[in-house]
């Protein structure tokens, strides 16, 4: 049942009202704090290609109450977003592509705002659980239907087995204005966000995004040092075509013809060339630089990049292969390059489904292959695996921790 939440109480006060203005048109959405100066929202709250791309002006207000004289807005920040969640600009977001190692539509619908003030110290923030598989959750957001007041509804979701989205069951109310709001649980040890409201059907899961969000959260602490960013940092930072190409390749999705040239597609045809590209990519290096144990590195490769869980076909073989390769002295980029090239081999991937449950790397490691099908469309109404802890500003850090843009 939907009811109005007390925006002065945690964790509701850590939810953020967002206004995005293109020319004379202003649209509203929701976001939520996940760190001292970090706000997560949906990419489509901050980008609309039919209106020219990014907004002319954006402002955010934590603990927002419509008409209240004490609302505090912030408009000095940077943000990272994906521009290709709706590649044809028709206002329809696919829920995914039914492939484990690629992203499409709502799977891309996540963005991070980096503030220049430690707002989270005042309002608190949500923890994040990128490994949530489904269960009872709550939604918080500012839907237009309720005058943009902060509304709560409780229900349940389930995580798709391949796509990085959470499907709402029939017990959740989602309205325009909820976009970007948190899907979260609190089982007594703090609120943990598991996804971001994308459409009326699904929320975008943190599963395939927490690695880059946590990296940016570490880097943007520099904004708090003196309240300013480096001179060459733009106010908004899209994942441009080259970034997305590399990211997709890391997940096993080949670049399309338009962006292949930008990342020198020829380099991806060999293990050596692919390893060189990975070695030069700071985000890739950052994922391994702080890992001291072989097991931790293997976990990032097999689970994070290959998308295999301990229950997946081929998991044991992949672990054995990477362990033997790294123990033998091969570098992480070199080993990952073989994995990337394997995932790019469409013929081999399809053969796995035609003839067997898994196929084999040249080394003999069995890897599960993702099914390649198109996802269903979800209408977007533009009318208007570690668990990271939450923090209640009234106390210590908590241990362990609207549907459409209106």
URCOR-V529821 format. One record per pair of residues at least 4 apart in sequence whose C-alpha atoms are under 7 Angstrom apart, sorted by sequence separation. I is the first residue (numbers start at 1). GAP is how many residues later the second one is. D is the distance in whole Angstrom. If there is no record, write none. Layout:
I_GAP_D, I_GAP_D
This chain:
8_4_7, 9_4_6, 10_4_7, 21_4_6, 22_4_6, 34_4_6, 43_4_6, 44_4_6, 48_4_7, 49_4_4, 103_4_5, 104_4_6, 105_4_7, 119_4_6, 120_4_5, 143_4_7, 144_4_5, 160_4_7, 168_4_7, 174_4_7, 186_4_5, 198_4_6, 199_4_7, 206_4_5, 209_4_6, 210_4_6, 211_4_6, 212_4_6, 213_4_6, 214_4_6, 215_4_6, 216_4_6, 217_4_7, 223_4_5, 229_4_6, 239_4_5, 240_4_6, 241_4_6, 242_4_6, 243_4_6, 244_4_6, 245_4_6, 246_4_6, 247_4_6, 248_4_6, 249_4_5, 255_4_6, 256_4_6, 259_4_7, 260_4_6, 261_4_6, 269_4_7, 270_4_6, 271_4_6, 272_4_6, 273_4_6, 274_4_6, 275_4_6, 276_4_6, 277_4_6, 281_4_6, 282_4_6, 283_4_6, 285_4_6, 293_4_7, 294_4_6, 295_4_6, 296_4_6, 297_4_6, 298_4_6, 299_4_5, 300_4_5, 301_4_5, 302_4_5, 303_4_5, 308_4_6, 314_4_6, 315_4_6, 316_4_6, 317_4_6, 318_4_6, 319_4_6, 320_4_6, 321_4_6, 322_4_6, 323_4_6, 324_4_6, 325_4_7, 326_4_5, 330_4_7, 331_4_6, 332_4_6, 333_4_6, 334_4_7, 335_4_7, 336_4_6, 337_4_6, 338_4_6, 339_4_6, 340_4_6, 341_4_6, 345_4_6, 346_4_6, 347_4_6, 348_4_6, 350_4_6, 351_4_6, 352_4_5, 353_4_6, 360_4_5, 361_4_5, 392_4_7, 7_5_5, 8_5_5, 21_5_4, 33_5_6, 34_5_6, 48_5_5, 86_5_7, 103_5_6, 120_5_6, 143_5_5, 160_5_6, 186_5_4, 197_5_7, 198_5_5, 223_5_5, 239_5_6, 248_5_5, 249_5_6, 255_5_5, 260_5_5, 268_5_6, 291_5_6, 299_5_7, 300_5_6, 301_5_6, 302_5_6, 303_5_5, 310_5_6, 325_5_6, 326_5_7, 330_5_7, 352_5_6, 360_5_5, 361_5_7, 391_5_7, 392_5_6, 6_6_7, 7_6_5, 20_6_6, 21_6_6, 33_6_4, 34_6_7, 47_6_5, 48_6_6, 65_6_7, 86_6_7, 97_6_7, 142_6_4, 143_6_7, 159_6_6, 160_6_6, 185_6_6, 186_6_6, 197_6_4, 198_6_6, 223_6_5, 248_6_7, 249_6_7, 267_6_4, 268_6_5, 278_6_6, 279_6_7, 291_6_6, 302_6_6, 303_6_6, 309_6_7, 352_6_5, 360_6_4, 391_6_4, 5_7_7, 19_7_7, 20_7_5, 32_7_5, 33_7_6, 47_7_5, 64_7_6, 86_7_6, 96_7_7, 97_7_6, 142_7_5, 159_7_4, 184_7_6, 185_7_5, 196_7_5, 197_7_6, 248_7_7, 267_7_6, 308_7_6, 352_7_5, 359_7_5, 360_7_6, 390_7_6, 391_7_5, 19_8_6, 20_8_6, 31_8_6, 32_8_6, 46_8_6, 47_8_7, 85_8_7, 96_8_5, 142_8_5, 158_8_5, 159_8_6, 184_8_5, 185_8_7, 195_8_6, 196_8_5, 358_8_6, 359_8_6, 389_8_7, 390_8_5, 19_9_5, 31_9_6, 32_9_7, 46_9_7, 96_9_6, 141_9_5, 142_9_6, 157_9_6, 158_9_5, 184_9_4, 195_9_5, 196_9_7, 288_9_6, 358_9_5, 359_9_7, 389_9_6, 18_10_5, 19_10_7, 31_10_4, 61_10_7, 94_10_7, 95_10_6, 96_10_6, 140_10_7, 141_10_6, 157_10_5, 158_10_7, 183_10_6, 184_10_5, 195_10_4, 245_10_5, 358_10_5, 389_10_6, 18_11_5, 30_11_7, 61_11_6, 94_11_5, 95_11_5, 96_11_6, 140_11_6, 141_11_7, 157_11_5, 182_11_6, 183_11_6, 194_11_6, 195_11_6, 357_11_7, 358_11_6, 389_11_5, 390_11_4, 17_12_6, 18_12_5, 61_12_4, 93_12_5, 94_12_6, 95_12_7, 140_12_5, 156_12_6, 157_12_6, 183_12_5, 194_12_6, 388_12_6, 389_12_3, 17_13_5, 18_13_7, 60_13_5, 61_13_6, 93_13_6, 139_13_6, 140_13_7, 156_13_6, 182_13_6, 183_13_6, 387_13_6, 388_13_6, 16_14_6, 17_14_6, 59_14_6, 60_14_5, 138_14_7, 139_14_5, 182_14_5, 183_14_7, 245_14_7, 387_14_7, 16_15_5, 59_15_5, 60_15_7, 138_15_6, 139_15_6, 156_15_7, 181_15_6, 182_15_6, 15_16_6, 16_16_5, 29_16_6, 59_16_4, 138_16_4, 155_16_5, 180_16_5, 181_16_5, 302_16_7, 15_17_4, 58_17_6, 137_17_6, 138_17_6, 155_17_5, 180_17_5, 242_17_7, 302_17_7, 352_17_6, 14_18_6, 15_18_6, 137_18_6, 154_18_6, 179_18_5, 180_18_6, 241_18_6, 14_19_6, 85_19_7, 86_19_6, 136_19_6, 137_19_5, 153_19_6, 178_19_7, 179_19_6, 342_19_7, 85_20_4, 136_20_4, 137_20_7, 153_20_7, 242_20_6, 349_20_5, 85_21_6, 135_21_5, 136_21_7, 242_21_6, 298_21_7, 135_22_6, 384_22_4, 85_23_5, 134_23_5, 135_23_6, 381_23_6, 382_23_6, 383_23_5, 85_24_6, 134_24_4, 298_24_6, 380_24_6, 381_24_7, 382_24_5, 133_25_6, 134_25_5, 298_25_7, 381_25_7, 20_26_7, 82_26_6, 133_26_5, 174_26_6, 82_27_7, 82_28_7, 22_29_7, 81_29_7, 82_29_7, 81_30_4, 145_30_7, 80_31_6, 81_31_7, 80_32_5, 143_32_6, 144_32_6, 22_33_5, 23_33_7, 79_33_5, 80_33_7, 143_33_5, 144_33_5, 168_33_6, 21_34_5, 22_34_5, 79_34_4, 143_34_4, 167_34_6, 168_34_6, 20_35_6, 21_35_6, 78_35_6, 79_35_6, 142_35_5, 143_35_5, 167_35_5, 21_36_5, 47_36_7, 77_36_7, 78_36_5, 141_36_7, 142_36_5, 166_36_5, 167_36_7, 20_37_6, 21_37_6, 77_37_5, 78_37_7, 141_37_5, 165_37_6, 166_37_5, 20_38_5, 43_38_5, 77_38_5, 165_38_6, 166_38_6, 19_39_6, 20_39_7, 43_39_6, 50_39_6, 76_39_7, 77_39_6, 165_39_5, 166_39_6, 19_40_5, 49_40_6, 76_40_7, 141_40_5, 164_40_6, 165_40_5, 18_41_6, 19_41_6, 140_41_6, 164_41_5, 18_42_5, 140_42_6, 17_43_6, 18_43_7, 139_43_6, 164_43_6, 16_44_6, 17_44_5, 139_44_5, 164_44_7, 314_44_7, 321_44_6, 16_45_5, 17_45_6, 138_45_6, 139_45_7, 313_45_7, 16_46_4, 137_46_6, 138_46_5, 15_47_6, 16_47_6, 17_47_6, 137_47_5, 138_47_6, 318_47_5, 14_48_6, 15_48_6, 16_48_7, 137_48_5, 317_48_5, 318_48_6, 13_49_6, 14_49_6, 136_49_7, 317_49_5, 318_49_6, 13_50_4, 12_51_7, 314_52_4, 315_52_7, 314_53_4, 251_54_6, 279_54_6, 313_54_7, 314_54_5, 8_55_6, 250_55_6, 251_55_7, 278_55_6, 313_55_5, 7_56_5, 312_56_7, 7_57_7, 107_57_5, 7_58_7, 107_58_6, 275_58_5, 275_59_5, 100_62_4, 132_62_6, 272_62_7, 275_62_5, 99_63_5, 100_63_6, 129_63_6, 271_63_7, 274_63_5, 98_64_6, 99_64_6, 127_64_6, 128_64_5, 129_64_6, 130_64_6, 44_65_7, 98_65_6, 126_65_6, 127_65_4, 128_65_5, 129_65_5, 43_66_5, 97_66_7, 126_66_6, 127_66_6, 128_66_6, 271_66_5, 42_67_5, 43_67_5, 96_67_6, 126_67_6, 271_67_6, 42_68_4, 43_68_5, 41_69_6, 42_69_5, 41_70_5, 40_71_6, 41_71_6, 40_72_5, 39_73_6, 40_73_6, 38_74_7, 39_74_5, 38_75_6, 39_75_7, 38_76_5, 130_76_5, 131_76_6, 37_77_6, 38_77_6, 130_77_5, 37_78_5, 37_79_7, 37_80_6, 130_80_7, 37_81_5, 36_82_5, 37_82_6, 66_82_7, 36_83_6, 37_83_6, 66_83_6, 36_84_4, 65_84_6, 35_85_6, 36_85_6, 33_87_7, 252_88_6, 109_89_6, 35_90_6, 250_90_6, 254_90_6, 34_91_5, 249_91_7, 252_91_5, 253_91_6, 33_92_5, 34_92_5, 106_92_6, 252_92_6, 33_93_6, 34_93_6, 110_94_7, 109_95_6, 107_97_5, 106_98_6, 112_101_7, 114_106_6, 118_106_7, 95_107_7, 116_107_5, 117_107_6, 116_108_5, 14_109_5, 13_110_6, 14_110_6, 117_110_7, 14_111_5, 30_111_6, 116_111_5, 30_112_6, 116_112_7, 29_113_7, 17_125_7, 42_137_6, 42_138_4, 41_139_4, 41_140_6, 7_143_7, 4_145_7, 5_145_6, 4_146_6, 5_146_5, 102_146_7, 4_147_4, 5_147_6, 30_147_7, 3_148_6, 4_148_6, 29_148_5, 30_148_6, 2_149_7, 3_149_5, 28_149_6, 29_149_6, 30_149_6, 31_149_5, 32_149_6, 102_149_6, 2_150_6, 3_150_7, 29_150_5, 30_150_5, 31_150_5, 32_150_6, 101_150_5, 102_150_6, 2_151_4, 29_151_6, 30_151_5, 101_151_6, 102_151_6, 1_152_6, 1_153_7, 42_154_6, 41_155_7, 83_155_7, 42_156_6, 79_156_7, 80_156_6, 81_156_7, 82_156_6, 78_157_4, 79_157_5, 80_157_5, 81_157_5, 82_157_6, 77_158_7, 78_158_5, 79_158_6, 80_158_5, 81_158_6, 2_171_7, 201_177_6, 38_179_7, 199_179_7, 199_181_6, 192_198_7, 191_199_6, 190_200_6, 200_203_5, 199_204_5, 200_204_6, 101_205_7, 176_205_7, 197_205_6, 198_205_6, 199_205_5, 101_206_6, 197_206_5, 198_206_6, 100_207_7, 190_208_6, 189_209_6, 192_209_5, 189_210_6, 191_210_6, 189_211_7, 190_211_5, 189_212_6, 181_221_6, 180_222_6, 179_223_4, 178_224_1, 179_224_5, 177_225_5, 178_225_5, 179_225_5, 176_226_6, 177_226_7, 178_226_6, 179_226_5, 175_227_5, 176_227_6, 177_227_6, 178_227_7, 174_228_6, 175_228_5, 176_228_4, 177_228_5, 174_229_5, 175_229_6, 176_229_5, 177_229_4, 176_230_4, 131_254_5, 130_255_6, 130_256_7, 129_257_7, 130_257_7, 129_258_4, 128_259_6, 129_259_6, 143_259_6, 128_260_5, 142_260_7, 127_261_5, 128_261_7, 141_261_5, 127_262_4, 144_262_7, 127_263_4, 126_264_5, 125_265_6, 126_265_7, 125_266_5, 124_267_5, 125_267_7, 124_268_5, 101_269_7, 124_269_5, 100_270_5, 123_270_6, 99_271_5, 122_271_6, 99_272_5, 121_272_6, 98_273_7, 99_273_6, 128_273_7, 98_274_6, 99_274_7, 127_274_4, 98_275_6, 97_276_6, 98_276_6, 97_277_5, 98_277_6, 97_278_4, 96_279_5, 95_280_6, 94_281_6, 95_281_6, 94_282_6, 95_282_6, 94_283_4, 95_283_6, 93_284_6, 94_284_6, 92_285_6, 93_285_5, 92_286_6, 93_286_6, 92_287_5, 93_287_7, 91_288_7, 92_288_6, 91_289_6, 27_357_6, 45_360_6, 30_372_7, 29_373_7, 29_376_6, 28_377_7, 29_377_7, 28_378_6, 27_379_6, 10_382_6
